[in-house]
């Protein structure tokens, strides 16, 4: 799965976007190593000014369930 996103980072044109996670990344990354690795890949790309990162709320959370977001990277 990680290689899919590494390929996207190399081949995507400026302005293209990819959704790299859907859920609650702050929690999900601690229980799923592939999710953590993908999130780290995009954070490093952001720090290197290769992408911008943003999120879109899909569902609000409450005391009984976590919020749900779409995590998106946009190639610079």
N, CA, C, O and CB atoms as a CASP TS submission, in Angstrom:
PFRMAT TS
TARGET T0000
AUTHOR 0000-0000-0000
METHOD Language model
MODEL 1
PARENT N/A
ATOM      1  N   UNK     1       0.826  -1.197   0.000  1.00  0.00           N
ATOM      2  CA  UNK     1       0.000   0.000   0.000  1.00  0.00           C
ATOM      3  C   UNK     1       0.871   1.262   0.000  1.00  0.00           C
ATOM      4  O   UNK     1       0.556   2.234  -0.687  1.00  0.00           O
ATOM      5  CB  UNK     1      -0.940  -0.002   1.215  1.00  0.00           C
ATOM      6  N   UNK     2       1.948   1.247   0.758  1.00  0.00           N
ATOM      7  CA  UNK     2       2.822   2.412   0.828  1.00  0.00           C
ATOM      8  C   UNK     2       3.395   2.755  -0.543  1.00  0.00           C
ATOM      9  O   UNK     2       3.511   3.931  -0.887  1.00  0.00           O
ATOM     10  CB  UNK     2       3.955   2.166   1.824  1.00  0.00           C
ATOM     11  N   UNK     3       3.753   1.744  -1.327  1.00  0.00           N
ATOM     12  CA  UNK     3       4.347   1.997  -2.643  1.00  0.00           C
ATOM     13  C   UNK     3       3.369   2.712  -3.571  1.00  0.00           C
ATOM     14  O   UNK     3       3.786   3.475  -4.443  1.00  0.00           O
ATOM     15  CB  UNK     3       4.801   0.682  -3.281  1.00  0.00           C
ATOM     16  N   UNK     4       2.078   2.472  -3.391  1.00  0.00           N
ATOM     17  CA  UNK     4       1.059   3.177  -4.184  1.00  0.00           C
ATOM     18  C   UNK     4       1.184   4.689  -3.977  1.00  0.00           C
ATOM     19  O   UNK     4       1.124   5.460  -4.935  1.00  0.00           O
ATOM     20  CB  UNK     4      -0.370   2.695  -3.798  1.00  0.00           C
ATOM     21  N   UNK     5       1.356   5.101  -2.733  1.00  0.00           N
ATOM     22  CA  UNK     5       1.435   6.524  -2.418  1.00  0.00           C
ATOM     23  C   UNK     5       2.805   7.106  -2.751  1.00  0.00           C
ATOM     24  O   UNK     5       2.909   8.276  -3.120  1.00  0.00           O
ATOM     25  CB  UNK     5       1.122   6.751  -0.949  1.00  0.00           C
ATOM     26  N   UNK     6       3.845   6.305  -2.625  1.00  0.00           N
ATOM     27  CA  UNK     6       5.168   6.763  -3.052  1.00  0.00           C
ATOM     28  C   UNK     6       5.150   7.043  -4.552  1.00  0.00           C
ATOM     29  O   UNK     6       5.707   8.042  -5.008  1.00  0.00           O
ATOM     30  CB  UNK     6       6.260   5.709  -2.704  1.00  0.00           C
ATOM     31  N   UNK     7       4.514   6.166  -5.313  1.00  0.00           N
ATOM     32  CA  UNK     7       4.377   6.374  -6.753  1.00  0.00           C
ATOM     33  C   UNK     7       3.576   7.617  -7.069  1.00  0.00           C
ATOM     34  O   UNK     7       3.924   8.369  -7.979  1.00  0.00           O
ATOM     35  CB  UNK     7       3.727   5.173  -7.399  1.00  0.00           C
ATOM     36  N   UNK     8       2.498   7.841  -6.319  1.00  0.00           N
ATOM     37  CA  UNK     8       1.685   9.043  -6.536  1.00  0.00           C
ATOM     38  C   UNK     8       2.524  10.290  -6.305  1.00  0.00           C
ATOM     39  O   UNK     8       2.450  11.234  -7.091  1.00  0.00           O
ATOM     40  CB  UNK     8       0.450   9.047  -5.606  1.00  0.00           C
ATOM     41  N   UNK     9       3.321  10.312  -5.241  1.00  0.00           N
ATOM     42  CA  UNK     9       4.152  11.482  -4.950  1.00  0.00           C
ATOM     43  C   UNK     9       5.122  11.776  -6.091  1.00  0.00           C
ATOM     44  O   UNK     9       5.405  12.939  -6.377  1.00  0.00           O
ATOM     45  CB  UNK     9       4.928  11.271  -3.649  1.00  0.00           C
ATOM     46  N   UNK    10       5.626  10.745  -6.737  1.00  0.00           N
ATOM     47  CA  UNK    10       6.574  10.927  -7.836  1.00  0.00           C
ATOM     48  C   UNK    10       5.889  11.324  -9.136  1.00  0.00           C
ATOM     49  O   UNK    10       6.437  12.114  -9.905  1.00  0.00           O
ATOM     50  CB  UNK    10       7.368   9.660  -8.048  1.00  0.00           C
ATOM     51  N   UNK    11       4.701  10.789  -9.393  1.00  0.00           N
ATOM     52  CA  UNK    11       4.070  10.962 -10.701  1.00  0.00           C
ATOM     53  C   UNK    11       3.006  12.059 -10.770  1.00  0.00           C
ATOM     54  O   UNK    11       2.697  12.542 -11.859  1.00  0.00           O
ATOM     55  CB  UNK    11       3.459   9.681 -11.111  1.00  0.00           C
ATOM     56  N   UNK    12       2.451  12.453  -9.649  1.00  0.00           N
ATOM     57  CA  UNK    12       1.347  13.424  -9.659  1.00  0.00           C
ATOM     58  C   UNK    12       1.817  14.781 -10.157  1.00  0.00           C
ATOM     59  O   UNK    12       2.945  15.206  -9.907  1.00  0.00           O
ATOM     60  CB  UNK    12       0.741  13.564  -8.256  1.00  0.00           C
ATOM     61  N   UNK    13       0.931  15.437 -10.857  1.00  0.00           N
ATOM     62  CA  UNK    13       1.193  16.788 -11.345  1.00  0.00           C
ATOM     63  C   UNK    13       0.696  17.793 -10.309  1.00  0.00           C
ATOM     64  O   UNK    13      -0.148  17.478  -9.471  1.00  0.00           O
ATOM     65  CB  UNK    13       0.509  17.029 -12.728  1.00  0.00           C
ATOM     66  N   UNK    14       1.228  18.988 -10.384  1.00  0.00           N
ATOM     67  CA  UNK    14       0.833  20.055  -9.463  1.00  0.00           C
ATOM     68  C   UNK    14      -0.686  20.249  -9.495  1.00  0.00           C
ATOM     69  O   UNK    14      -1.291  20.342 -10.563  1.00  0.00           O
ATOM     70  CB  UNK    14       1.555  21.378  -9.821  1.00  0.00           C
ATOM     71  N   UNK    15      -1.283  20.309  -8.313  1.00  0.00           N
ATOM     72  CA  UNK    15      -2.723  20.506  -8.203  1.00  0.00           C
ATOM     73  C   UNK    15      -3.521  19.226  -8.038  1.00  0.00           C
ATOM     74  O   UNK    15      -4.675  19.274  -7.612  1.00  0.00           O
ATOM     75  CB  UNK    15      -3.211  21.224  -9.396  1.00  0.00           C
ATOM     76  N   UNK    16      -2.930  18.075  -8.368  1.00  0.00           N
ATOM     77  CA  UNK    16      -3.640  16.804  -8.193  1.00  0.00           C
ATOM     78  C   UNK    16      -3.749  16.464  -6.710  1.00  0.00           C
ATOM     79  O   UNK    16      -2.887  16.828  -5.910  1.00  0.00           O
ATOM     80  CB  UNK    16      -2.920  15.664  -8.956  1.00  0.00           C
ATOM     81  N   UNK    17      -4.820  15.762  -6.358  1.00  0.00           N
ATOM     82  CA  UNK    17      -5.036  15.382  -4.964  1.00  0.00           C
ATOM     83  C   UNK    17      -5.204  13.873  -4.834  1.00  0.00           C
ATOM     84  O   UNK    17      -5.549  13.175  -5.787  1.00  0.00           O
ATOM     85  CB  UNK    17      -6.265  16.102  -4.396  1.00  0.00           C
ATOM     86  N   UNK    18      -4.949  13.402  -3.629  1.00  0.00           N
ATOM     87  CA  UNK    18      -5.177  11.997  -3.290  1.00  0.00           C
ATOM     88  C   UNK    18      -5.686  11.943  -1.849  1.00  0.00           C
ATOM     89  O   UNK    18      -5.199  12.665  -0.979  1.00  0.00           O
ATOM     90  CB  UNK    18      -3.863  11.137  -3.468  1.00  0.00           C
ATOM     91  N   UNK    19      -6.661  11.088  -1.616  1.00  0.00           N
ATOM     92  CA  UNK    19      -7.128  10.827  -0.252  1.00  0.00           C
ATOM     93  C   UNK    19      -6.303   9.664   0.279  1.00  0.00           C
ATOM     94  O   UNK    19      -6.360   8.558  -0.257  1.00  0.00           O
ATOM     95  CB  UNK    19      -8.683  10.506  -0.207  1.00  0.00           C
ATOM     96  N   UNK    20      -5.535   9.916   1.333  1.00  0.00           N
ATOM     97  CA  UNK    20      -4.655   8.874   1.846  1.00  0.00           C
ATOM     98  C   UNK    20      -5.184   8.189   3.101  1.00  0.00           C
ATOM     99  O   UNK    20      -4.615   7.194   3.551  1.00  0.00           O
ATOM    100  CB  UNK    20      -3.311   9.455   2.132  1.00  0.00           C
ATOM    101  N   UNK    21      -6.274   8.715   3.670  1.00  0.00           N
ATOM    102  CA  UNK    21      -6.899   8.030   4.809  1.00  0.00           C
ATOM    103  C   UNK    21      -8.305   8.562   5.001  1.00  0.00           C
ATOM    104  O   UNK    21      -8.587   9.732   4.740  1.00  0.00           O
ATOM    105  CB  UNK    21      -6.063   8.215   6.108  1.00  0.00           C
ATOM    106  N   UNK    22      -9.175   7.691   5.459  1.00  0.00           N
ATOM    107  CA  UNK    22     -10.524   8.094   5.835  1.00  0.00           C
ATOM    108  C   UNK    22     -10.810   7.466   7.191  1.00  0.00           C
ATOM    109  O   UNK    22     -10.771   6.246   7.347  1.00  0.00           O
ATOM    110  CB  UNK    22     -11.592   7.658   4.754  1.00  0.00           C
ATOM    111  N   UNK    23     -11.096   8.309   8.159  1.00  0.00           N
ATOM    112  CA  UNK    23     -11.328   7.845   9.524  1.00  0.00           C
ATOM    113  C   UNK    23     -10.901   8.926  10.498  1.00  0.00           C
ATOM    114  O   UNK    23     -11.151  10.110  10.275  1.00  0.00           O
ATOM    115  CB  UNK    23     -10.569   6.526   9.804  1.00  0.00           C
ATOM    116  N   UNK    24     -10.260   8.518  11.572  1.00  0.00           N
ATOM    117  CA  UNK    24      -9.765   9.449  12.591  1.00  0.00           C
ATOM    118  C   UNK    24      -8.284   9.159  12.776  1.00  0.00           C
ATOM    119  O   UNK    24      -7.901   8.353  13.624  1.00  0.00           O
ATOM    120  CB  UNK    24     -10.558   9.307  13.957  1.00  0.00           C
ATOM    121  N   UNK    25      -7.460   9.815  11.986  1.00  0.00           N
ATOM    122  CA  UNK    25      -6.040   9.496  11.881  1.00  0.00           C
ATOM    123  C   UNK    25      -5.315   9.596  13.214  1.00  0.00           C
ATOM    124  O   UNK    25      -4.418   8.798  13.487  1.00  0.00           O
ATOM    125  CB  UNK    25      -5.384  10.409  10.884  1.00  0.00           C
ATOM    126  N   UNK    26      -5.686  10.556  14.044  1.00  0.00           N
ATOM    127  CA  UNK    26      -5.017  10.719  15.334  1.00  0.00           C
ATOM    128  C   UNK    26      -5.077   9.433  16.159  1.00  0.00           C
ATOM    129  O   UNK    26      -4.153   9.144  16.919  1.00  0.00           O
ATOM    130  CB  UNK    26      -5.649  11.874  16.117  1.00  0.00           C
ATOM    131  N   UNK    27      -6.128   8.680  16.020  1.00  0.00           N
ATOM    132  CA  UNK    27      -6.287   7.414  16.748  1.00  0.00           C
ATOM    133  C   UNK    27      -5.895   6.215  15.884  1.00  0.00           C
ATOM    134  O   UNK    27      -5.218   5.302  16.357  1.00  0.00           O
ATOM    135  CB  UNK    27      -7.735   7.256  17.229  1.00  0.00           C
ATOM    136  N   UNK    28      -6.314   6.218  14.635  1.00  0.00           N
ATOM    137  CA  UNK    28      -6.105   5.065  13.751  1.00  0.00           C
ATOM    138  C   UNK    28      -4.633   4.729  13.555  1.00  0.00           C
ATOM    139  O   UNK    28      -4.280   3.555  13.440  1.00  0.00           O
ATOM    140  CB  UNK    28      -6.741   5.326  12.406  1.00  0.00           C
ATOM    141  N   UNK    29      -3.773   5.735  13.516  1.00  0.00           N
ATOM    142  CA  UNK    29      -2.355   5.513  13.240  1.00  0.00           C
ATOM    143  C   UNK    29      -1.668   4.692  14.327  1.00  0.00           C
ATOM    144  O   UNK    29      -0.639   4.068  14.066  1.00  0.00           O
ATOM    145  CB  UNK    29      -1.648   6.839  13.085  1.00  0.00           C
ATOM    146  N   UNK    30      -2.218   4.680  15.536  1.00  0.00           N
ATOM    147  CA  UNK    30      -1.599   3.945  16.634  1.00  0.00           C
ATOM    148  C   UNK    30      -1.940   2.458  16.625  1.00  0.00           C
ATOM    149  O   UNK    30      -1.272   1.671  17.296  1.00  0.00           O
ATOM    150  CB  UNK    30      -2.018   4.546  17.946  1.00  0.00           C
ATOM    151  N   UNK    31      -2.951   2.067  15.889  1.00  0.00           N
ATOM    152  CA  UNK    31      -3.391   0.679  15.888  1.00  0.00           C
ATOM    153  C   UNK    31      -3.137  -0.032  14.563  1.00  0.00           C
ATOM    154  O   UNK    31      -3.391  -1.230  14.443  1.00  0.00           O
ATOM    155  CB  UNK    31      -4.850   0.615  16.217  1.00  0.00           C
ATOM    156  N   UNK    32      -2.640   0.693  13.575  1.00  0.00           N
ATOM    157  CA  UNK    32      -2.477   0.124  12.237  1.00  0.00           C
ATOM    158  C   UNK    32      -1.164   0.646  11.644  1.00  0.00           C
ATOM    159  O   UNK    32      -1.073   1.807  11.247  1.00  0.00           O
ATOM    160  CB  UNK    32      -3.697   0.486  11.313  1.00  0.00           C
ATOM    161  N   UNK    33      -0.150  -0.224  11.589  1.00  0.00           N
ATOM    162  CA  UNK    33       1.164   0.214  11.120  1.00  0.00           C
ATOM    163  C   UNK    33       1.170   0.722   9.681  1.00  0.00           C
ATOM    164  O   UNK    33       1.829   1.727   9.414  1.00  0.00           O
ATOM    165  CB  UNK    33       2.137  -0.912  11.245  1.00  0.00           C
ATOM    166  N   UNK    34       0.475   0.087   8.741  1.00  0.00           N
ATOM    167  CA  UNK    34       0.448   0.653   7.386  1.00  0.00           C
ATOM    168  C   UNK    34      -0.146   2.065   7.354  1.00  0.00           C
ATOM    169  O   UNK    34       0.342   2.923   6.618  1.00  0.00           O
ATOM    170  CB  UNK    34      -0.352  -0.257   6.461  1.00  0.00           C
ATOM    171  N   UNK    35      -1.186   2.309   8.139  1.00  0.00           N
ATOM    172  CA  UNK    35      -1.776   3.651   8.209  1.00  0.00           C
ATOM    173  C   UNK    35      -0.764   4.641   8.756  1.00  0.00           C
ATOM    174  O   UNK    35      -0.634   5.752   8.244  1.00  0.00           O
ATOM    175  CB  UNK    35      -3.047   3.650   9.084  1.00  0.00           C
ATOM    176  N   UNK    36      -0.048   4.238   9.797  1.00  0.00           N
ATOM    177  CA  UNK    36       0.985   5.101  10.375  1.00  0.00           C
ATOM    178  C   UNK    36       2.067   5.426   9.349  1.00  0.00           C
ATOM    179  O   UNK    36       2.487   6.577   9.232  1.00  0.00           O
ATOM    180  CB  UNK    36       1.612   4.432  11.608  1.00  0.00           C
ATOM    181  N   UNK    37       2.517   4.421   8.607  1.00  0.00           N
ATOM    182  CA  UNK    37       3.577   4.626   7.622  1.00  0.00           C
ATOM    183  C   UNK    37       3.132   5.569   6.508  1.00  0.00           C
ATOM    184  O   UNK    37       3.911   6.411   6.063  1.00  0.00           O
ATOM    185  CB  UNK    37       4.011   3.290   7.028  1.00  0.00           C
ATOM    186  N   UNK    38       1.899   5.437   6.061  1.00  0.00           N
ATOM    187  CA  UNK    38       1.369   6.319   5.015  1.00  0.00           C
ATOM    188  C   UNK    38       1.254   7.744   5.539  1.00  0.00           C
ATOM    189  O   UNK    38       1.627   8.691   4.847  1.00  0.00           O
ATOM    190  CB  UNK    38      -0.009   5.817   4.518  1.00  0.00           C
ATOM    191  N   UNK    39       0.744   7.903   6.751  1.00  0.00           N
ATOM    192  CA  UNK    39       0.635   9.241   7.347  1.00  0.00           C
ATOM    193  C   UNK    39       2.014   9.874   7.495  1.00  0.00           C
ATOM    194  O   UNK    39       2.179  11.063   7.220  1.00  0.00           O
ATOM    195  CB  UNK    39      -0.069   9.170   8.720  1.00  0.00           C
ATOM    196  N   UNK    40       3.003   9.098   7.925  1.00  0.00           N
ATOM    197  CA  UNK    40       4.365   9.619   8.064  1.00  0.00           C
ATOM    198  C   UNK    40       4.948  10.016   6.716  1.00  0.00           C
ATOM    199  O   UNK    40       5.638  11.030   6.616  1.00  0.00           O
ATOM    200  CB  UNK    40       5.265   8.584   8.732  1.00  0.00           C
ATOM    201  N   UNK    41       4.679   9.227   5.678  1.00  0.00           N
ATOM    202  CA  UNK    41       5.151   9.550   4.331  1.00  0.00           C
ATOM    203  C   UNK    41       4.633  10.919   3.901  1.00  0.00           C
ATOM    204  O   UNK    41       5.395  11.748   3.405  1.00  0.00           O
ATOM    205  CB  UNK    41       4.707   8.469   3.325  1.00  0.00           C
ATOM    206  N   UNK    42       3.344  11.150   4.090  1.00  0.00           N
ATOM    207  CA  UNK    42       2.772  12.427   3.664  1.00  0.00           C
ATOM    208  C   UNK    42       3.223  13.581   4.560  1.00  0.00           C
ATOM    209  O   UNK    42       3.347  14.708   4.082  1.00  0.00           O
ATOM    210  CB  UNK    42       1.250  12.342   3.657  1.00  0.00           C
ATOM    211  N   UNK    43       3.467  13.330   5.828  1.00  0.00           N
ATOM    212  CA  UNK    43       3.980  14.388   6.695  1.00  0.00           C
ATOM    213  C   UNK    43       5.390  14.790   6.263  1.00  0.00           C
ATOM    214  O   UNK    43       5.716  15.977   6.252  1.00  0.00           O
ATOM    215  CB  UNK    43       3.980  13.929   8.170  1.00  0.00           C
ATOM    216  N   UNK    44       6.220  13.824   5.911  1.00  0.00           N
ATOM    217  CA  UNK    44       7.565  14.146   5.411  1.00  0.00           C
ATOM    218  C   UNK    44       7.479  14.910   4.089  1.00  0.00           C
ATOM    219  O   UNK    44       8.246  15.845   3.863  1.00  0.00           O
ATOM    220  CB  UNK    44       8.402  12.855   5.227  1.00  0.00           C
ATOM    221  N   UNK    45       6.557  14.521   3.224  1.00  0.00           N
ATOM    222  CA  UNK    45       6.378  15.234   1.952  1.00  0.00           C
ATOM    223  C   UNK    45       5.917  16.665   2.205  1.00  0.00           C
ATOM    224  O   UNK    45       6.337  17.585   1.503  1.00  0.00           O
ATOM    225  CB  UNK    45       5.360  14.497   1.050  1.00  0.00           C
ATOM    226  N   UNK    46       5.067  16.855   3.188  1.00  0.00           N
ATOM    227  CA  UNK    46       4.622  18.206   3.558  1.00  0.00           C
ATOM    228  C   UNK    46       5.798  19.026   4.074  1.00  0.00           C
ATOM    229  O   UNK    46       5.969  20.180   3.679  1.00  0.00           O
ATOM    230  CB  UNK    46       3.504  18.142   4.628  1.00  0.00           C
ATOM    231  N   UNK    47       6.603  18.447   4.944  1.00  0.00           N
ATOM    232  CA  UNK    47       7.761  19.156   5.500  1.00  0.00           C
ATOM    233  C   UNK    47       8.774  19.507   4.419  1.00  0.00           C
ATOM    234  O   UNK    47       9.511  20.484   4.554  1.00  0.00           O
ATOM    235  CB  UNK    47       8.432  18.310   6.582  1.00  0.00           C
ATOM    236  N   UNK    48       8.817  18.720   3.348  1.00  0.00           N
ATOM    237  CA  UNK    48       9.713  18.985   2.213  1.00  0.00           C
ATOM    238  C   UNK    48       9.067  19.878   1.162  1.00  0.00           C
ATOM    239  O   UNK    48       9.642  20.109   0.098  1.00  0.00           O
ATOM    240  CB  UNK    48      10.142  17.675   1.571  1.00  0.00           C
ATOM    241  N   UNK    49       7.873  20.380   1.461  1.00  0.00           N
ATOM    242  CA  UNK    49       7.132  21.282   0.573  1.00  0.00           C
ATOM    243  C   UNK    49       6.787  20.638  -0.774  1.00  0.00           C
ATOM    244  O   UNK    49       6.812  21.297  -1.814  1.00  0.00           O
ATOM    245  CB  UNK    49       7.940  22.546   0.338  1.00  0.00           C
ATOM    246  N   UNK    50       6.469  19.352  -0.737  1.00  0.00           N
ATOM    247  CA  UNK    50       6.050  18.617  -1.930  1.00  0.00           C
ATOM    248  C   UNK    50       4.530  18.623  -2.039  1.00  0.00           C
ATOM    249  O   UNK    50       3.979  18.644  -3.139  1.00  0.00           O
ATOM    250  CB  UNK    50       6.583  17.166  -1.895  1.00  0.00           C
ATOM    251  N   UNK    51       3.853  18.606  -0.886  1.00  0.00           N
ATOM    252  CA  UNK    51       2.388  18.587  -0.850  1.00  0.00           C
ATOM    253  C   UNK    51       1.878  19.548   0.218  1.00  0.00           C
ATOM    254  O   UNK    51       2.610  19.939   1.127  1.00  0.00           O
ATOM    255  CB  UNK    51       1.863  17.157  -0.582  1.00  0.00           C
ATOM    256  N   UNK    52       0.618  19.915   0.087  1.00  0.00           N
ATOM    257  CA  UNK    52      -0.150  20.537   1.163  1.00  0.00           C
ATOM    258  C   UNK    52      -1.082  19.463   1.694  1.00  0.00           C
ATOM    259  O   UNK    52      -1.575  18.627   0.937  1.00  0.00           O
ATOM    260  CB  UNK    52      -0.948  21.819   0.668  1.00  0.00           C
ATOM    261  N   UNK    53      -1.319  19.490   2.984  1.00  0.00           N
ATOM    262  CA  UNK    53      -2.215  18.517   3.603  1.00  0.00           C
ATOM    263  C   UNK    53      -3.434  19.231   4.151  1.00  0.00           C
ATOM    264  O   UNK    53      -3.324  20.311   4.731  1.00  0.00           O
ATOM    265  CB  UNK    53      -1.497  17.732   4.722  1.00  0.00           C
ATOM    266  N   UNK    54      -4.581  18.630   3.968  1.00  0.00           N
ATOM    267  CA  UNK    54      -5.786  19.167   4.578  1.00  0.00           C
ATOM    268  C   UNK    54      -6.755  18.028   4.838  1.00  0.00           C
ATOM    269  O   UNK    54      -6.565  16.905   4.371  1.00  0.00           O
ATOM    270  CB  UNK    54      -6.433  20.250   3.681  1.00  0.00           C
ATOM    271  N   UNK    55      -7.782  18.339   5.584  1.00  0.00           N
ATOM    272  CA  UNK    55      -8.776  17.322   5.920  1.00  0.00           C
ATOM    273  C   UNK    55     -10.172  17.878   5.744  1.00  0.00           C
ATOM    274  O   UNK    55     -10.406  19.081   5.858  1.00  0.00           O
ATOM    275  CB  UNK    55      -8.582  16.819   7.354  1.00  0.00           C
ATOM    276  N   UNK    56     -11.085  16.979   5.466  1.00  0.00           N
ATOM    277  CA  UNK    56     -12.491  17.328   5.294  1.00  0.00           C
ATOM    278  C   UNK    56     -13.285  16.495   6.294  1.00  0.00           C
ATOM    279  O   UNK    56     -13.185  15.269   6.311  1.00  0.00           O
ATOM    280  CB  UNK    56     -12.981  17.076   3.812  1.00  0.00           C
ATOM    281  N   UNK    57     -14.067  17.164   7.119  1.00  0.00           N
ATOM    282  CA  UNK    57     -14.870  16.442   8.106  1.00  0.00           C
ATOM    283  C   UNK    57     -16.036  15.756   7.399  1.00  0.00           C
ATOM    284  O   UNK    57     -16.786  16.387   6.654  1.00  0.00           O
ATOM    285  CB  UNK    57     -15.389  17.406   9.218  1.00  0.00           C
ATOM    286  N   UNK    58     -16.174  14.469   7.643  1.00  0.00           N
ATOM    287  CA  UNK    58     -17.279  13.702   7.083  1.00  0.00           C
ATOM    288  C   UNK    58     -18.382  13.475   8.108  1.00  0.00           C
ATOM    289  O   UNK    58     -19.561  13.391   7.764  1.00  0.00           O
ATOM    290  CB  UNK    58     -16.778  12.369   6.557  1.00  0.00           C
ATOM    291  N   UNK    59     -17.978  13.376   9.384  1.00  0.00           N
ATOM    292  CA  UNK    59     -18.951  13.103  10.441  1.00  0.00           C
ATOM    293  C   UNK    59     -18.398  13.628  11.762  1.00  0.00           C
ATOM    294  O   UNK    59     -17.233  13.400  12.086  1.00  0.00           O
ATOM    295  CB  UNK    59     -19.269  11.573  10.536  1.00  0.00           C
ATOM    296  N   UNK    60     -19.225  14.323  12.515  1.00  0.00           N
ATOM    297  CA  UNK    60     -18.830  14.796  13.836  1.00  0.00           C
ATOM    298  C   UNK    60     -18.770  13.630  14.805  1.00  0.00           C
ATOM    299  O   UNK    60     -19.511  12.656  14.672  1.00  0.00           O
ATOM    300  CB  UNK    60     -19.803  15.873  14.348  1.00  0.00           C
ATOM    301  N   UNK    61     -17.888  13.738  15.771  1.00  0.00           N
ATOM    302  CA  UNK    61     -17.798  12.725  16.808  1.00  0.00           C
ATOM    303  C   UNK    61     -18.579  13.151  18.041  1.00  0.00           C
ATOM    304  O   UNK    61     -19.022  14.294  18.154  1.00  0.00           O
ATOM    305  CB  UNK    61     -16.340  12.455  17.169  1.00  0.00           C
ATOM    306  N   UNK    62     -18.735  12.222  18.946  1.00  0.00           N
ATOM    307  CA  UNK    62     -19.323  12.526  20.247  1.00  0.00           C
ATOM    308  C   UNK    62     -18.725  11.567  21.265  1.00  0.00           C
ATOM    309  O   UNK    62     -17.747  10.879  20.973  1.00  0.00           O
ATOM    310  CB  UNK    62     -20.887  12.414  20.212  1.00  0.00           C
ATOM    311  N   UNK    63     -19.293  11.521  22.425  1.00  0.00           N
ATOM    312  CA  UNK    63     -18.739  10.675  23.483  1.00  0.00           C
ATOM    313  C   UNK    63     -18.768   9.192  23.117  1.00  0.00           C
ATOM    314  O   UNK    63     -17.994   8.406  23.663  1.00  0.00           O
ATOM    315  CB  UNK    63     -19.503  10.897  24.775  1.00  0.00           C
ATOM    316  N   UNK    64     -19.647   8.805  22.205  1.00  0.00           N
ATOM    317  CA  UNK    64     -19.798   7.395  21.842  1.00  0.00           C
ATOM    318  C   UNK    64     -19.012   6.965  20.614  1.00  0.00           C
ATOM    319  O   UNK    64     -18.773   5.772  20.429  1.00  0.00           O
ATOM    320  CB  UNK    64     -21.227   7.101  21.617  1.00  0.00           C
ATOM    321  N   UNK    65     -18.602   7.910  19.768  1.00  0.00           N
ATOM    322  CA  UNK    65     -17.841   7.531  18.577  1.00  0.00           C
ATOM    323  C   UNK    65     -16.922   8.667  18.129  1.00  0.00           C
ATOM    324  O   UNK    65     -17.174   9.842  18.395  1.00  0.00           O
ATOM    325  CB  UNK    65     -18.792   7.140  17.436  1.00  0.00           C
ATOM    326  N   UNK    66     -15.857   8.277  17.444  1.00  0.00           N
ATOM    327  CA  UNK    66     -14.867   9.236  16.951  1.00  0.00           C
ATOM    328  C   UNK    66     -15.412  10.001  15.753  1.00  0.00           C
ATOM    329  O   UNK    66     -16.295   9.516  15.045  1.00  0.00           O
ATOM    330  CB  UNK    66     -13.560   8.519  16.573  1.00  0.00           C
ATOM    331  N   UNK    67     -14.879  11.204  15.529  1.00  0.00           N
ATOM    332  CA  UNK    67     -15.231  11.904  14.294  1.00  0.00           C
ATOM    333  C   UNK    67     -14.632  11.156  13.103  1.00  0.00           C
ATOM    334  O   UNK    67     -13.755  10.308  13.272  1.00  0.00           O
ATOM    335  CB  UNK    67     -14.731  13.382  14.327  1.00  0.00           C
ATOM    336  N   UNK    68     -15.103  11.469  11.919  1.00  0.00           N
ATOM    337  CA  UNK    68     -14.574  10.842  10.706  1.00  0.00           C
ATOM    338  C   UNK    68     -14.151  11.949   9.748  1.00  0.00           C
ATOM    339  O   UNK    68     -14.915  12.871   9.463  1.00  0.00           O
ATOM    340  CB  UNK    68     -15.635   9.891  10.039  1.00  0.00           C
ATOM    341  N   UNK    69     -12.918  11.837   9.258  1.00  0.00           N
ATOM    342  CA  UNK    69     -12.357  12.811   8.338  1.00  0.00           C
ATOM    343  C   UNK    69     -11.840  12.113   7.094  1.00  0.00           C
ATOM    344  O   UNK    69     -11.563  10.914   7.092  1.00  0.00           O
ATOM    345  CB  UNK    69     -11.237  13.612   9.010  1.00  0.00           C
ATOM    346  N   UNK    70     -11.721  12.895   6.046  1.00  0.00           N
ATOM    347  CA  UNK    70     -11.029  12.481   4.829  1.00  0.00           C
ATOM    348  C   UNK    70      -9.713  13.256   4.848  1.00  0.00           C
ATOM    349  O   UNK    70      -9.728  14.485   4.917  1.00  0.00           O
ATOM    350  CB  UNK    70     -11.893  12.766   3.498  1.00  0.00           C
ATOM    351  N   UNK    71      -8.583  12.564   4.788  1.00  0.00           N
ATOM    352  CA  UNK    71      -7.263  13.190   4.821  1.00  0.00           C
ATOM    353  C   UNK    71      -6.732  13.241   3.393  1.00  0.00           C
ATOM    354  O   UNK    71      -6.618  12.218   2.718  1.00  0.00           O
ATOM    355  CB  UNK    71      -6.278  12.409   5.766  1.00  0.00           C
ATOM    356  N   UNK    72      -6.412  14.448   2.950  1.00  0.00           N
ATOM    357  CA  UNK    72      -6.124  14.696   1.537  1.00  0.00           C
ATOM    358  C   UNK    72      -4.774  15.387   1.393  1.00  0.00           C
ATOM    359  O   UNK    72      -4.433  16.279   2.170  1.00  0.00           O
ATOM    360  CB  UNK    72      -7.240  15.550   0.892  1.00  0.00           C
ATOM    361  N   UNK    73      -4.017  14.967   0.395  1.00  0.00           N
ATOM    362  CA  UNK    73      -2.763  15.622   0.038  1.00  0.00           C
ATOM    363  C   UNK    73      -2.928  16.238  -1.347  1.00  0.00           C
ATOM    364  O   UNK    73      -3.498  15.621  -2.247  1.00  0.00           O
ATOM    365  CB  UNK    73      -1.561  14.614   0.072  1.00  0.00           C
ATOM    366  N   UNK    74      -2.427  17.450  -1.507  1.00  0.00           N
ATOM    367  CA  UNK    74      -2.464  18.146  -2.795  1.00  0.00           C
ATOM    368  C   UNK    74      -1.031  18.431  -3.220  1.00  0.00           C
ATOM    369  O   UNK    74      -0.271  19.067  -2.491  1.00  0.00           O
ATOM    370  CB  UNK    74      -3.302  19.471  -2.709  1.00  0.00           C
ATOM    371  N   UNK    75      -0.675  17.962  -4.394  1.00  0.00           N
ATOM    372  CA  UNK    75       0.688  18.127  -4.906  1.00  0.00           C
ATOM    373  C   UNK    75       0.941  19.591  -5.231  1.00  0.00           C
ATOM    374  O   UNK    75       0.124  20.243  -5.880  1.00  0.00           O
ATOM    375  CB  UNK    75       0.921  17.247  -6.160  1.00  0.00           C
ATOM    376  N   UNK    76       2.074  20.100  -4.776  1.00  0.00           N
ATOM    377  CA  UNK    76       2.444  21.495  -5.059  1.00  0.00           C
ATOM    378  C   UNK    76       3.196  21.605  -6.369  1.00  0.00           C
ATOM    379  O   UNK    76       3.586  22.702  -6.767  1.00  0.00           O
ATOM    380  CB  UNK    76       3.295  22.069  -3.924  1.00  0.00           C
TER
END
